[in-house]
Amino acid sequence: MSRALDILEVLSASGEETTLGEIAEATGLNVSTCHHILLTLMNRGYVGQNKRGAGYYLGSRFLSLSSSDLRRTSLVELAMPELRALNHATQENVHLAVMQGTDLEILAGIESPLAVRVHTDVIDFSTAAHATAIGKSILAWLPDSEIANIMAEKGLARFTANTITNPAELMEALRLVRRYGFAFDREELLPGVACVGTAIRDNAGTVLGSISCTLPQSRATEAAIEMIKEQAIACVSVLGEKLSLSQGQAA
């Protein structure tokens, strides 16, 4: 692994096509070993080769990973002011999430300032998209084929008695998310915990992520949920505009 990373670092630092001999010399590897590692990296898409010049360069897989990191960083930077405002307005935990492949990934979170609050820092959300408002908010806007792929790879694990574990029931729940514009889970991931979530979408309707407010079930009154829902929808409306503007400027 370290030798492969050495090669990628050499190609990244070079910024141009680099020959096998130059890579071997820079990494301290013999030519045969270097060539073998390069072949593996090429098969995985991390390295490309100009057949005519025999030069090697960073492949599309490596560049797409770098681009993904930049997109996540940009999303967090743009979202944090709105997350702070949502946290202040609701006084509850707020989170920002994206789907990274088939994993639900929490990018940022702000805790409730109240003494009684939900502690989520030790929770693994990666397999819990179906059991969380923040995850269902994203799933609702994905193509059915992509949802099916996520269910096939991650399954529908039961976390509590309220967790949706039937594919047909989940698809119906996602239909309601699209209809009403927000997702809700009441003790589906954790006993005694409720959550409201909604998707962040750009002007083209593409889902870019989601935000949520998490609170103890004891505070999840009808009035509180209605207030949080309105605040969350307003938050993602602002975020969607900011992200659409950011995308336009980048283009």
N, C-alpha and C positions, 0 to 999 in steps of 0.2 A: 504493500500500500504506500509506504513512504517513498519508494522509488518512482511509483507512478505519479505521486504528487510532485516530486522533484522535476519530472519531465514536464508536467503541466505548468509549473512555475517558470521553467525555462522558456516555454513557448509563450506564456503570458508576458514575460519581461521583454522578450524579443520584439513582439508586435509585428513580426513579418515571418515569412516562411523560413524554416530552419532545417538544415540537412541532418541526416542521421549522425554523421560524424560530429557535427557541432553539438548536437544534443548529448551524445555520448561523452564528449570531452567536458561539457559544462556540468554534467551530473556525476562524472567519475565512474560511469558504467562501461563495461566492455560493449562493443558494437552489437554482438549477438544478443546479449541480454536486453539491451536498449531496444533493439528491433522487435523482440518478442513482446515487450511491454507496450510498445507503440501499436503493434497489431491488435492487442487486446483493447487498448483505448480507442482505436479506430473502429473496431467491431461494436463498441458501445456508444459510438458517436461523439466521444469527447475530443477526438483528434481527427483531422482531415489530412489528405495528402494530395499534392499536385503531382500527378503521374508523370508529366513531362519534365518538370524540374526536380522531382524527387524531394521537394521540400515539404515539411510538415507544419501544420498550423492548428490552432484551437478549433474544435468542431462545434457544430450547432448545439449539441447537448450541453456542453460546458457553457456556451453563451446564453442558452435559454435559462439555465440555472442562475446565472449572474443576473439576467434580466428579471427573473422572478424575485430575487432578493431585493432588487432595486424597487420593484413595484410594491412589495410589502413595506419597505422602509418609507416610501412615498405615501402609502395609504395611512400608516401610523402617524406620520408627521401632519398630514392634512386632517386626520380625524381627531387628534388629541384635544384641540380646543372645544370641539363639539361634544366629545365624551365628558370633558370636565363640566361643561354646561349642563349636560344631561344628568350627571352625578349630583350636581348642585340642586337641580330642579326636583329630582325624585328622591334624593337622599338614600339611594340604593346602589348596590354594586352595579357597575356597568362594564361590559366587555365588547371587544371588537374581534371578529373572527373571519377566517376565509377557509375555503376547501383547498387543501394542498394535495392534489391527486385525489385519493379516496379518504384522506385524513381530515377531520375537523381540527383546525389549528387556531388557538387563541393567540392573537397578536399583541393585545394590550388589555389592561383592566385597571379599574379604579375602585377601591373599596368604599362601602358605605361609611359615612362618618358616625353613624349611630352605634351605640354600645352593643346592641343585639343585631348581628349581621351574619350573612352566609360566608363561610370560608371555603373558597374553591381552588386555592392555590395548589392543593395536592391531588386534584382530580385529573385523570387522563381523559381528555375530551375526544381523542383521536377516533374512537370507535362509537361515539355517542351522538352522532349527528341526528339520528332518528329519535333520540330521547330528550332533546333539548330544543328550546325555542330558538336559540341562536343557530342551531344546525338546521332545523326544519325551515327556517326562513330562507336559507340558501338552497336547500334541496328542492323547495317548491318551484324554483325558477329554472332548474336544470332540465335538460331533455330527459324523457323517460328512459332512454337507453343508458344515460349516465347514472341515473338513480338506480337502475337495475344493476349496473356494474358495481356501484358502491355497496348495495345490499349483498351482492354475491361475494364480494371480497371481505367486507366487514361483518356481515351478518346483522341481525337485529337482536342484540343481547338484551336480556331482561335485567334491569337495574332495580326496579321496584315493582310492586303489584300494578302500578299504573302505566308502566312502559308499554308502548305499542310494539308488538313483536310479530304482527301479521302484516305481510306486504300489502294486501288489499286495504287494510285499515290505515296503513301509513299513507298510501296514495290518496285515500279519501281525505285524510287530515291535511295533506299538502294542497289538495284542491281548495280546501277551506282557507288555507293561508293565502293562496292567490286571490280568492274572492274577497277576503276581509282586509288584506294588506298587512297582517301581522300574525305571528305564531305565539302560542301560549302553551306552557307545560306546567301542570300542577302535580308535583311530586312524581314526575316521570324518571328523573335521574337520581334525585336525592329525596328521602323522606323529609317532610316538613319544609320543603323549598318550592317556591313558584318562580316562574320566569316569563317575561314578555320579550319577544324578539321581532325584528323586522329587517328586511334585506336592504342593502345599499345597492342601488342600480343607477347606471348612467343614463344619459338622454336617449340612448338607443335601446334601453331596457335590459342591457346586459347586467347580470348580477356580479358585483365586485366584492361582496363580503356581506357581513351582517353585524348588527349591534344588539345587545340585550340588556335588560335590567333584571337582576336576580334579588329576591327578597324572601324573608321567612314567610311561611304559609300563614302565620298568625297576623301578618300585616296585609295579606293579599285580599283585602275587601273588594267588593265590586267597584266602589268609588276609587280606591287606590289603583286598581288595574286599569280603569278607564283613563285616569290621569296619566299613568305611566305609558299607556298605549299612545295617547295623543302626543306626549313629549318625545317618545321614541320615533314616531312617524315624522314629526317635525325635524328631528335630528337627522334622519337619513335623507330627508328632502334637501336639507342644506348640504349634506355631504355629497349627495349625488350631483348637485350643481357644481360644487367645488372640484370634484373629480373629473366631471365632464369638461370643465374649463381647463383643468390641468392637462388632460389628454389632448385637447385642442391646441394648447400652447406647445406641447411636446411634438405634435405632428407638424 
